[in-house]
Amino acid sequence: MSEKAEAMYKESISNAQKILKGKKENFARLQREVINQGACVSCGACVASCDQLAFEDGKPKLVGKCTVCGVCYNQCPRTSTTQPEQIGAYIAAYTGKSKLDKVKGQDGGIVTSLLLYALKNKIVDAAVVTSKDSEQPWKPVPKVVTSEKEILESSGSFYSHSQVVPALSKAMRSGYKSVAFVGTPCKIDAVFKMQNSPVGLVHLFKGTNVLRIGLFCMDSFSINGLHTFFEEKNGVPLTDITKMNIKEGKFRVTLRNNGEKEWPIADLDSIRSSSCDFCTDLTSEKADISVGSIGSQPGFSTIIVRTNAGMELLNKAVKDGYLEFKPLSEEDLTKVLNIGRVKKNHRYKPRDKPLFVLESPPCKLDGFAPSDSQPAKPLVKFGETELVGKGQSKVRVTLRNDTVDCLEDLKVRIIHKGETSEDVVAWEILIPEWLSSQALQFEYPRVEGEKEYIFEVQNKKGDTVFTKKISAVDLTKK
């Protein structure tokens, strides 16, 4: 091995460390996001970049002390660390808002203003947008629009899938030569493929030019699910909601009386579209121009220009006074990049909730004395507890590994306490491997005379790493 080359290689690592200083990317993050999720391809890029790493049992492992330099994380082919990887290729990024008083958009009203300008100046003959259903509140209805009134009526965002591509097909068959298409990343992907695939219908039709205006999107929900969540579970009629928005991990709604309500986005997981589990595109990477709220102040929109056509449209709309913008700051762009990376790496997270059903006779616990205090740093996060089965004969609890590591050899048990201190029984199960961020469900039969449930998780040493008490009365009320 050449000493000169070896010195140059070490200098390369040192330079990478200087560039990454302060970014807080380390092996623990690589382990959490890639290795523990089964996404590691065993290429050895991380091991090649750090003397503190080695392959053991076919996986990269830390054999020394991590210096949190982030070099290993940035070599991995499964992590998203560069701008094109996180939000796609682009020409420029801005923050802006409409200058038209009549525009009442989702945030800055950028999409509505661009459509108004493009239609008035005959850059497009029509636009494919999503509007509200007149009879079913917040049900998305795809439309081909050709007037200012229709564009203004379609402003705002929906959080349910809209079948907009058939509307594009209708516009093409109606003879429109140039059409603006507004959609979320998955819909933009469809149109991009139809334009660029050798057998794509837009490509083969050759009669229509399509300008792709993409929306930022993190999640989509079923319209029936939204009805159940808001109206049945939370007593908020959909007719009272004037705006929906997802920001900072919250699902927020604005009401007709100008009041606001919000819920953790995790509360809507059960009605989330299954297709969102497979989407890694936050910012509509295949659009001509992308628009969203992440990275901008309230009342403004983030604008990512990706093609010359998108840049030309934006500049002309600004010149004619339809909107204003300024460059997105590095700090605000970083916010977009970080969320983009979260969605990219979401593909490696467990998407299912394995269910463990225990029907075997419980064990009797003599002299049982549960801990009254939660461990200082519980390894497990408590999820939903519900009664299931015919006649609500079973208890089902969801627990999540809340650490960055894969937990091994854990004992999970549910304990039933009856009327007397001696009336204590428990069901137990051993979990050999529990991946980081993975949720598991445990289902146990109820017993007669139940009074209290105690959920416990112990490590292989017998130490309690999580404990939770629930009143049987409270559970029945739920």
ZIWOQUI-V577442 format. One line per field, one symbol per residue. psi: psi as a letter, one per 20 degrees, with the letter a starting at -180 (. if undefined). burial: # if it has 24 or more other C-alpha atoms within 12 Angstrom, else .. A space follows every 10 residues. Layout:
psi->???
burial->???
This chain:
psi->pphghghhgh hggghhhghj piikpahhgg gghggijjip jkhjhghiip ijqrppkjqp qoibppjlhj gghihpiiqo iqghhgjrqr gqprprrqjp hipmageikg ggggggghgh jkhqhrqorp rqphhopjpp oqqoqjqggh ghijqrqqkq ppmhghhggg ggiijphppp pprrghhhgg gghhhiqhjp hhghgjippp oooqqqphqq qqhhghgggg gghjkophii pipqqppljq oqqprhjjrq qqqphhijhh jqphhhijpj ohkmhjrhpq prhpiqrpir qppophrhgg gggghhhghj jhrqrrqpqh ghhhgggghg hghgihhiqp irnppopoiq qrqpopkpnq piqpqgnpip ppbqprprrp kliqppqpqp okrjrpqqlq ppqppppbhr himpqqpqqp ohpoqpjppq pppqqrqqkq gqpppqpqai ijppiqqpqp phghghh.
burial->.......... ..#...#... ....###### #######.## ...####.## ..#.....## ##.....### ######.### #.#.####.# ########## ..######## #########. ..######## ##....#### ########.# ########## #####.###. ##...##### ########## ##.##..... ##.....### ########## #######.## .....#.##. #######... ###....... ##..#..##. ##...##.## ########## ######...# #######..# #.###.##.. .####..#.. ..#.###### ########## .....#.#.. .........# .......### #######... ...####### #######..# #######... ...######. #..####### #######..# #########. ...####### .#..#...
